Amino acid sequence: MTENRVFERILDGANRADPYPLYAELRETPVSLQEDGSYVISTYHEIVALLHDPRISSDRRNLADRFDARTFGAPGQEPAFIALDPPDHDRLRDLAMRHFGPPGAPDRVEGIRPELIEIVTGLIDALAGSRRADLVEAVAYPFPVAVICRLLGVPHEDEPRFHAWSTEIVETVGPGEGDMAERQRRRESATTALNGYLGELAEDRRRAPGDDLLSGLLTHDGDGMSPDEVVSTATLLLIAGHETTVNLIANGMLTLLRHPDVLERLRREPELIVGTVEELLRYEPPVHFPATRVALDDITVGDTTIPRGSPIVLALAAGNRDPDHVHAPERFDPCREANQHLGFGGGIHYCFGAPLARLETQIALGELVRRLRDPTLVTDPPPYRPSSSLRGPRRLLVDFEGVNPAD
């Protein structure tokens, strides 16, 4: 089977439940040219090198003229900093980080730990009296959504409004199946609606600033963001701030239920939750392919030269299980030492929200393991969301004998 056919099968929704055998096949050809002209990189060391290579652009406007940028996920609106290169990327990311995390706001994430515990406790309390629940609907989705909305200053009553927009954007982004023009139309329509909503919210915060992140982006002194940059940054943080964490929590609970020995040990030794989450980021990462990159020059990777202007897909999930990098990659081991995974990418685009995602997942999984009595999967594998880039269960039905008290 040719390597481009292997990648096509990975994108096929029929293989969403377990793409890892196909990733093993893909790694046999570390750099594989696809029919659309893109190059897929699937081995760990080559991916890491490209993540740190200044000749790789995140701005799809650098694609060669023979490519339609929209085909490779370029938005129709002003790009957020995740889709820009230095110096624009560095300026916008720095401005955002001043209000979100270190070094500008080093205690912001850890400071909301009590609130995170309170939200998760309430969601699990709501399961009391039940014997079956969809843990995506009950915990994995509402928890990170509530958190990022509170941080940004999105009113609680508006959360359902952006849920539909966010889902549409995420499920049509990145490489996938189906009519590309229709996927692009749906994505641009949802992005336009979400940008419009956030533009109105930003104007409200400009007139009456609060202590939320959106107000901080608007009121920064000196070389601050333009109105369009504020909206594109808020859109990025709102979507990336919860969609990947939804998948990480859902993938995590699914993995623990498939490994009851690990689940039971975690119940006895809750301090293992830190290593468990790191191993989940390697073993079942929420992001399988980041946004398509572009070669700014002819780049030689192994025996292949990638021409300037060509699109590049970095198969992070394949690299995470590369046996040339990690011992026994198919084994789930929360005590794995020196776990240098690609769960948050790398280089200048290393995940902006990694500290928050880690903390949210540690709290959510730790509380679910501690409080659900005798949980078991109802359906394995569960149904998956359609996206091949942001992979996770659409639903996760679990039976349990009851809910332990919070205290």
C-alpha positions, 0 to 999 in steps of 0.5 A: 500500500502506498504511503499516500493511501495510508494517510487517506485511510487515517483521515477516513472516519471509519478508522477514527476509533483506532488509527494507530496501526495505520500510523505505524504503517505511515512511519515506514515512510517518514516523509510521504507525498500526498496526491494534493501536493502536501508532505506528511511527516510521521516520525518523532525526530523529524517532526521535532526538527521541523517544529523548531525550523525557522524555514517552516511557516504557519502562515498558509498565505505563503503557499505556492501559487499552485495551491488553494490556501483555503484547501489547507485550512486558511481562514477567510478572516484575519488570522490568529497568532497561531497562523502567523510567523514572527514577528507578528506571532511573537507580538500578539502571543506576548500580549496575550500571555501577559494576561493569561500566564507566565511571565506576565500573570504567573499565578493566574492558572494556579490561582483558579484551582479552587474554582476548577474543583468547585465546577467539577464537583458540581458536575459530578454531584449532578450524577448522583442518583444515576447509574449511567451517564455520557461523560462527554456531555456531563463533564468533559465538555461543560467543564472546560467550556465554563472555565474558558468562558469565565476567563475570557468574560463570556456571559454564562447564558451565552455559552450555548450560542458559541457551542454550535459555532465552535463545533462547526469550526473544529469539525471542518478544520484540518485534513479530512474527508468530504467536499472541501468547498462545503467544509470551507463554507461551513467553517467560514460561516461559523467563524464569521458568526463567532467573530461578530459575537466577540466583536460586540462583546469586545465593544461592551468590555471596551466601554466597561472593562472588567477583570477578565482576559478580554478586557485585558487584551483591550486595555493594554497600554502601549503597542496593544492589539487592534480591534481585529486582532483582539477578536481573532485572539479571543476566537482562538483562545475560546476555541482552543481553550476548551475543544482540545481539553474536552478531547483530553478528558474524554480520551483520558477517561476512556483510556483509564476504563480500558486499563482498570488496573491503572484506574484502581492504582490511581484511586489508591495513589492520587499523586499519580495523576500528573504522570497519568495526564502526561502519558495520556498526552503521548498515548491518546493526544487530543491533537493529531495534526496541528494546522498545516505548515508551509516550507519557506525554502527547499527543505531536505528531510531524510531522503526527501526534498520538500519544495518551497511553498509546499504544505506540510502536515506534522502527524504528532500522534504518529510521532508520539508512538515512534519506537525510535523515540519511546520504549514500548510505545503501545503500552500505557504507562503513567510512570513513564520517565522523561516523557517527551511527548508531542501532545502540546506541539513544540517550538514557538507554537507550543500550546498557549494553554498547556498549563490550564489544560494540564490542571483541568485534566488532572482535576477532572480525571482525578475526581471522576476516578475518586467519586464514580463507583465501579465505572464500566464502558457501555460501548467500546469503541465509543462513537467519535467526533468526525475531525481527524485533527482533533480526535476524541469521543463524541459520547462516552457512555459509562455505567457506575454503581453510584457517586461517592460524596465529594468530601 
